[in-house]
Amino acid sequence: MDARRLEYFLAIVDHDGFGRAAQELHIAQPSLSQAIAGLERELGVRLFHRIGRGAVLSDAGRELIAPARQVLRDLRTARATMDSLKGVRRGRVELVTMPSPGIEPLGTLTRLFTRRHPGVTVGADAAFTPEEVVRKVREGVCELGLVGAPGSVQAPGVDVMPLESQDFVLVGASDVEFPAGNPVPRTALAGARLIVSPPGSLMRRIVDEVLASGADLEIVAEVAHRTSILPLVTQGVGLAVLPAAWAPLARRAGARAVRIDPPAQLHVALISRSAPLTPAARAFLDVARSYTPVDHLEQPG
């Protein structure tokens, strides 16, 4: 099977159609259509249903996505392994991360890794749920994934390396009224103005539990992009409950960050494909194995 045709097939999937895929691949659309027709003849199935000027994945096409990614990943792994005979001097680590682990421990891991392997690039894709990270790793979109979950990470079909547990903290600008206590009792949040993420996240669950207890909270902003929460906090819009990875950034911006009580924790793990990894990904795992968890609230900021 021609790996180039599999690359073309995935380009159509990832770019939602033949036209955009042809532009991304820098080839003429008729040439792309001919290549896919050849792949369909070789496989003996239709990969796309042609509807007018568009195309929709067939059942066979959907089933081909994960194996196609695996084949191309394995080819890149084989090439990188040959290159690694001279040492891990170049290449790319492809990982996907949720927002909070994407601050820490990703920051520390990337710093340690790039100092040890200065010729290797770290590419970080984004995901917002543990399920999305696991799916991308399992399907071969990325080799590694950083996950944050309310309990120990369980992910069948991938390898799991626990890294650390981060306490949740209450964050607020210095000129905004802040509840007393260190840690801050959840009951002390009564009357607070809060910035929250949409339902489903552990951050939101903590706020919802406080609301369910009868405390009178005011949700002033609900923000899907969690990276927007801290800027809103520093603008004085309200307080926010965030994992401790955000604490050093908050303090450098002049905000306060204090643990909450009863405590809640975000459990962070690095997951990896069970299939053979590129030398660069294996080297990143080696760095992660030597990672020492830190108390992000005790870091100078």
Steps between C-alpha positions, in 0.01 A plus 500: 500500500630845407556701819467820299138411422431445869648844570267648238202317651571639848550849360146488358369383838690762700421791267134417437510440128699454182539870423661606826709182512637567151597853606671369814684232304592745217365272229223538243160377613462263198831336597373455856173350374692257278719390790197431720326314217812283472494432874132405481571260214787347696284450809188401310275740696369854472666731751283802418149549373502772234205735553489777247830681525565369852603170654392322819693222672357153451494242779811345347668840494431556869647159581816581303588819693668342804693231305617761248631722778673200654671406172632851442606530863688170480678614183610821672610294800709274276670799334560670834644179646755487222588863567532424871799273436694826515311607814177695552624814325198600299134419460173600659305393806129508425281521807154623594419670828209630703522868604625475860760224444596709195633759744656260748651248479534564124707813560755324720509185287558701182776705663680187621449317172613778265814559708587133468396475132533850351444382141157347569177701475213449746160538331200530733146452367199600712214301654249582772400163646690185604294301250612727216867463598472121523323480163767707324778288646323172435426596137858610440428871453764558772741266673473648849229672701479700823176431689348660808220307675320503837638155585773263389513493121366173357535467123478153340709462187769752596784509753451732799777673698368692806690827545348709779187612683416871503288660771221730387540860606288813519651778290411869518645839407666695781237776488199263515341394830646161591354252753695461823694188585790293372372264383173673417195302618258438216226642719687832499426533128145610579435831329806471273498589131650210307639436153437137402553253220199329335334202672698177486841612627632429847543875557129551431403199710659659807300820448180302436553310827524830686179617331327173587589550866282811500773764479399815316754532218484720194641362177605809307672327205497152348805453280558206268865587434656439840809698406273808505404451866819635659503820286141565611605445861785749472256751347298480822195336342477242777663209683569160344572145614803368308757220532820601679693500170354847446620636836851617398356684198229654716749622757731645237198694375442637849208271591449283807479121493388305810402137548135418563357273771383230482769439239463368149778382272572469130693180428740548209641216292697458178350241269670341201422265216554134568638466146870573430589864562738728315839551668401859579183385680695237692749768604215721623369208707848459651493865606150455645615201707751725674243776562470598866157635600510845657266703715400770252378720784845497657683598179632854499276711285 
